[in-house]
């Protein structure tokens, strides 16, 4: 029995010949598309060169490796938080629970008093402020590298430790430009969950 070819399959054919790929439009607005992909909500925190706390809301994050434990967050390239992460060599990633909508809004705004109106702590060896009252889990991450892509920067980091808290308030979700509650009780076992790192 013949073995399948390992060559790439053309995305379309015309008369037996590979078709030309469609042109990429510079006018594509990705935001409506990504709005239909609900995600959790996090606040990335660090300290700048003067040891002032910096932080911003982030929904663009994913795990990229289990061994070693590494993740990626995408941050606006002009963000003072990104500059602080580079200064400090790391950050804390605070995953918000569904009672923390106000904190998410505060850290996505230009509010200069965001840390003054948010409860946080700095445990020993923390990479940034831990938002203990608003986060159900926090990861301290060491910066590995950054890659600028358009108006954002992909930040690659290795997770040094994870602190989990009571999950009675479920994770905060965001999609279709609005917040939502986790649809199932936190103690309901999940089935059929894909291994994204496989």
N, C-alpha and C positions, 0 to 999 in steps of 0.2 A: 504494500500500500504506500503510495507516495507520501512523503512528509510535507507538511505545510511549509510554504516559503517563509523565510524570516525577513523578507524585504518589507518595507513600509507599504501600506495600502494607500493609494491615492484617494483623496477625499471625494472625488467625483470623476467621472469619465465622460468623454465625448468621442464617439466613433472609435473606441478602443484606446484612446490616448488620455493621459491624465489631464484634467481640466486645470486651468489657471486658478489659483486661490482668489477668493473675492478680495477686492481692495479694502484696506483698513481705513475707516474714516476717522479723521482727527476730531470730528464733531460729535462723536459718540459720548453721550452722558451716561456714565456707569452707575450713577446713584439710584435711579429708579429700578434698575436691574438688581443691585445689591440690597435694596430695601425689601425685596421679596425673600431674602435669605436671613431668617431670624438668627440672632446670636445671643450669647451671654454678654454681660457688661462688666468692664473692669476699669479700675483707675490705676494708672502707672505712676509711681512716685519715686523721687530721688532727691539729691541735694546738689545745689550748684557749687561753684568754686568758693563761694563765701558761706557755705553751709546753710543756705536758705532752702527750705523745702520747696520742691516743685512737683507738679502733678497734673495729669490730664486724663479725661475719660477716653477709653479705647474699646472698640468692638472688633477691631481687626487683629486677631491673634489666633495662633494654632500651635499645637505640639508638632515637632518635626523629628524627634528622636527620643526613644525610651532609654537607650543605653549608648552614650550618656544621655541624661535627661535634658533635652534642649527644646526651646520654643522660639517662636518668632512673633514680634509685635510690629505693626506698621504705624508709624507716627508721622505727623506733619513735619516736614523738614525744617520749617522756620520756628518750631516750637521750642520755648525755653526749657521744657522738660527733656527734650532730646539732647540739647546742649548740656544739661545737668547730668544726664546718663553718661555722656562721653567724658565729662569731668570726673565723675565719681567712679566710672568703670562698672556700673551695675544699677539695678533698680529693684523695687518691690512691685509685684503685680497683685493687686487686691481685687478679688472676684466679688462683686456686689450681690447682696441678697435683695429680695423683692420689696424690702422696706426702705431701700436706699435711693429711690428715684431723685429725691432732692439733691443728694450728694452727686449723683451722676450729672444732673443739670448744672450744678455749681462748678464741677471740674471740667465741663465742656464749654463753660463761659469764660469771659476774660476777668472774672472776679479776682482782684488781687488779694482779697481777704479769705480766700477759700480754706486755707488751713486754720485760720483763726476761728472759723465757724464750723469746723469739723473735728470730731474726737479722733485723736491718733496717738500712737506711742512709737517708741524706737527701741525695740529689744536689742540685746547685745548681738552684734554681728549682722544686724539688719541692713539691707542695701538701700532702704528708703522707708518713709513713714508707713506704718501699718495702720490701716483704717479699721480698727478692731470693732467699732460699733456698727459699721456698715458692710463689712466683708465677711462672707462665710468661709473664705480661705484666702491665704496670702502666700505667695512664693517669692523668696529672695533669689535674685538672678544675677549672675556675673556676665558682663558684656563680652561677647566673642568677636563680633564684627558688625558692620553696618554696610548697607548698599542703598544708594540713592536711586530711586525709580520715580521719575516724574516729580510731582510735588510732595511725595512722601519718601520716607526712609524705612527700609526693612531692617529691623534690629534683631540680630541673632544672639541668644543668650543661653547659658547653662544654668539650670536650676540647682541651687545649692541646698535649699531646704523648703519644705512646705508645712505651713501651719493651718490646720483645719479647725473650724469652730462649729457651734450648733447650727444644723441645717434646718431647724424648725421653720425659720423664714426661708422659703425656697429661693433658688437663684433668680436674679433679675434678668428678664429677657427683653430684647429690643428688635423690632422688625416692623415693616410697613410704616415707619416713622412714628411709632408709638411703643410704649412699654407694655409688657404683659407678664402675667404670673405663670410660673411653671404649672402645666396642666394636671400633673399627677402628684399625689403625696410623695414627699421625699423618701419615704421608707418603702415605696412600692418597687419590687425588683424589676429591672429592665430586661427585656428579652429581644433577641435579634439585633443587638447593637453591633454595628460593624467595627472592626479593629482598624482605626484610621492609620495606624503605624505599621500595618502589615506590609 
